[in-house]
Amino acid sequence: MNKMKTISLLLTLGVTFGAKAAEWENPRAFAEGRMAPRATFYPYSSVNEALDANVWQSSRVTCLNGRWAFCYSPNPKSRPADFYKTDYNVSRWDSIDVPSNWEFQGYGIPIYTNTTYVFPVNPPYVPHDDNPVGSYKRTFTLDSATVNNSRTFLHFDGSTAGMYVWVNGKKVGYVQSQKNPAEFDITDFVKPGGNELACEVYRWTDGSYLEDQDFWRLSGIDRNVYLYNTDKRGRIADFFVKADLDGRYRNGLFNVDVKLDSSEPLTLSATLYDAGGRKVYSTDRKVGANETVSFKSTLTKVNKWNYDSPYLYRLVLDLRDASGKTVEATSTNVGFRKVEIKNSQLHVNGIPLEVHGVNMQEHHPDNGHTIDEETMIKDIRTMKQHNINAVRTSHYPQPPLWYDLCDRYGLLLVDEANIEAHGLGVYDISDEAKKTHPGHAEMWRDAVLDREISLVERDKNHPSVIIWSLGNETSNGKNFIDSYHWIKKRDNTRPVQFEQAGEGENTDIVCPMYPPYEWIADYGKREGVTRPYIMCEFAHAMGNSTGNFQDLFDLIRTYPTLQGGFIWDWVDQGFRMKDENGREYWSYGGDYGATGYTHDENFCINGLVNPDRKPHPGLSEVKKVYQDIRFSSDNPISGEVTVENLFPSLSTEPYEFFWELLCDGNVVTEGRFELKVAARSSKTIRLPLPPIDKGADYTLDIYACAKKGDEIIPTGHEVAREQFILAQKDLGATSLAEAKAKIIHDCDNWTAEAAGASMTFDALSGELTAYTIDGKNLLSGAMMPSFWRAPTDNDFGNNLHVKSNAWRTAAQNRRLVSFARDGNSLKAVYRLQEVPSDYTVVYTPLDDGSLSVAVAWKADDGAFTPELPRFGMIITMPRSFNDFAWYGRGPQENYSDRKTSAFLGRYSGKVADMRWNYIRPQETGNHTDVREASLTDATGYGIKVLGLQPLEVSALDILPSALDPGLIKHQQHSNDISPSLRDVYLYVDLAQRGLGGDNSWWALPYEQYRLVGKEYSYSFVIKPIKP
């Protein structure tokens, strides 16, 4: 502990007296007048108050949130320099909410950039002409008793970049690091009655070089501000709770170190209550002035904390005077758990952990970086309902309340320091660059270490925090090595990770970002490794993404050292906006007229949920892959199913199991059962299935659902699912009517007639142009080949839109070589102009009025043909045909590499609801393994498509061309897309390219999900439907 005090003192001395330049351009000036970092806790007047833990009701705490007087200045030169003085008149100033970002209060411009600094790079200097300053002022009142008998502290949970603070016209201090708390002792600055608080906030400081994260650049005091008062005789300055487990993971090893700031002898008691309010430990200790006290005890058979059973005890510290009266009380939640690395794996409570993680930025759709409790709980609820068990606080500490909620509801946290200097270089830093680089340069050492210390000291008592992270995408150097060793000496209960350390000395976990599949496999196969492999970022969820997620976890579950990772990322960082017509859309980089600033467009839109937390279709896949209850069977047709419970603590007793047997998508029989499977074990049951007809499709669907709901998981909520394919019909052997329809030719058309249906083919184009039943034409346009899809963000990233550009217009520009009768069929042969190949469609009218369609494509021998985005046809129908039904995978959109969560079944809906409104418009609405699909109108007329092999089908109210910006991405949004008022489009494909998702800048979908062959063919049947 003495070494810790020495480091803190050196930091304080360095930043207080070492600065000659302006503080906001001096890396050594970052904490002038600031108190030493400490854990988050609040003072109360009694034990009962501390147990209630209602901070805003505490008589010792005064909330300063609310409306403050505010003046916005575009640069330091134009700021009101003397505003902090008590006689400065601010009556004509505007007012602003605190906490808030001033860009969302009508001042300045939000700027989004990923890795590039907004300002010219010249560390530690920042712009003077373009560096907005916010001047804040408010008053508060203290009574005489408080001023005379108490010490008064001013606390900021966070503020942007750099902030000067004055009380009653006197300078209190200066702080940097927008995501760390700052606390000042203002006892000598306050007076009885009215007091004035003034804050001057800078948008850019030298500290901004440490805050080059992939997020919006926003400004202002955007976290809570409050005062608290403590008795002058003494206060609890800090404490560190270590609630560990013994080697058998049964008994609790309870240790708490309490640091006192007192002027006289007092008595300190420590009492631990269980969740029912019963005392399980209590002790008193007489303490001298400014003493640090340690309490230790072993508690038998404690209830353990984990993400599936977040059991919390409550610790109350009570500091009393000689008469037994409380001088100060405080409290914190305590969770007993052990985090360790053994056998090359990360263990929690002795059990290897599979990390089902997400990265999470601090983001609100209307308020920027100011997050309310309701939004936090909504995030936790949605995460838990989708089997997410861990969050990396990318790339900075979240607000203190977040950690309390994660303790309460059970989320594991990788807590990350507010450090990223991406724009100064990450890899292969030259010796010259190292002289000014935060990872290496001595001038940044104290600032880097201070951010690490602030992180650890603030969050050290939270059981949800299981790993410390040194920061993100900043070149690894001596400053991070020193930080690692400081943390390891301060806290021996948690691992420390740093992606940039690779397999170097200053990381306990190998935590790469976006490694290729082969690299992951190579680490899993390696012998002699001592560290787990947990990806700090993977599965880049930008736009329509999250492909091959099941493939990744199949690999992860093959090798013990591979333990999962954190998806990038949780929430789309878009803000709610309205266009001139009142239509809402979500903004992204470049949308605010920030001319002259760099921006990275929609690269901030990579969430699993929308900004308002509406889940994306891809989140269903994540939920399925991440589930902790899993089902398997070597012989599912027998009804024998193994239920595996991978929860670390819970049995399956809280869940009820349901099963359905479906034949051709229709339920044949169903049942339910209860099965108690202990944590980390499995049991096999046999379901009473009837005989299976192998000439039909049979599936067995099993679900696990919550019996009893709570605040986070509602009653009946599905926590796990699986589908077993018991039998599949041979679609190629589908019985069809005879090909004896009447075929007539005139100079312009071919016509086929049968069973009251009429089909018209254009003799000059070879296209089906009309399909009539009872005099009603079911088509509104010609049936056309379909080779192109609106590029996804991943397609843009891997350059599909350029490499495969020839396919964009290949269908429109095809040349008809011949169109003639071929027996009972009509055969159209085309030459594709842009792609050296032949394309053939054979139409066979059938006796029952249906039409068989056989499509084939073959590239010329030796010719280069780019990868196909899709291979299929488009059927265009009148807008009135808006009822879509299909027998295939659903209900959510799915793709060849994102379909394990989408079960084979029968689904229906309106065409308008089939299109997911991605923030940047792109490919959407696909369904795989489709056996049949139909579009009908309100009167019951329509068409049905039957696949003679599984199809990929979608029904949309828009063409790919409307979603496709071309060779260059444009600032497109959902409100730029207008559905067709005339037509709907049924896409009938053999296949479509997978989505991919390993990253969004070069990674391709895996080979098995790409259309790179030199020939493809498929067949389907169109049947008219009438009432």
Secondary structure, DSSP 8 states (H G I E B T S, - for coil): -HHHHHHHHHHHHHHHHS--S-GGG-TT-SEET----------BSSHHHHHHT-GGG-TTEEE--EEEEEEEESSGGGS-TTTTSTT---TTSEEEEES--GGGTTSS--EEESSS-SS--BTTB--SSS--EEEEEEEEEE-HHHHHHEEEEEEES--SSEEEEEETTEEEEEEE-TTS-EEEE-TTT--SEEEEEEEEEES--GGGGGB--SEEE--S--S-EEEEEEETTEEEEEEEEEEEE-TTS-SEEEEEEEEEEESS-EEEEEEEE-TTS-EEEEEEEEE-TT-EEEEEEEETT--BEETTEE--EEEEEEEE-TTS-EEEEEEEEE-B--EEEETTEEEETTEE--EEEEE----BTTTBT---HHHHHHHHHHHHHTT--EEE-TTS---HHHHHHHHHHT-EEEEE-S-B-GGG-SSS--HHHHTT-TTT-GGGHHHHHHHHHHHHHHHTT-TTEEEEE--SS----HHHHHHHHHHHHH-SSS-EE-GGGTTSTT-SSB--BS--HHHHHHHHH-SS--S-EEEEEES---SS--TTHHHHHHHHTTSTTEEEEEES-SB----EEE-TTS-EEE--TTTT--TTS---GGGG---SB-TT--B-HHHHHHHHHH-SEEEE-S-GGGTEEEEEE--SS--STTEEEEEEEEETTEEEEEEEE-----TTEEEEEE-------TTS-EEEEEEEEESS--SSS-TT-EEEEEEEEEE---GGG-----S--EEEE-SSEEEEEETTEEEEEETTT--EEEEEETTEE--SS--EEE------HHHHHTTHHHHTGGGGTTTTT-EEEEEEEETTEEEEEEEETTTTEEEEEEEEE-TTS-EEEEEEEEE-TT-----BSEEEEEEEEETT--EEEEEEEESS--BTTB-TTSEEEEEEEEGGGSS---SS------EEEEEEEEEE-TTS-EEEEEEEEEEEEEEESS-HHHH---SS-----GGG----SSEEEEEEEEEE-----S-SSS----GGGSB--SEEEEEEEEEEE--
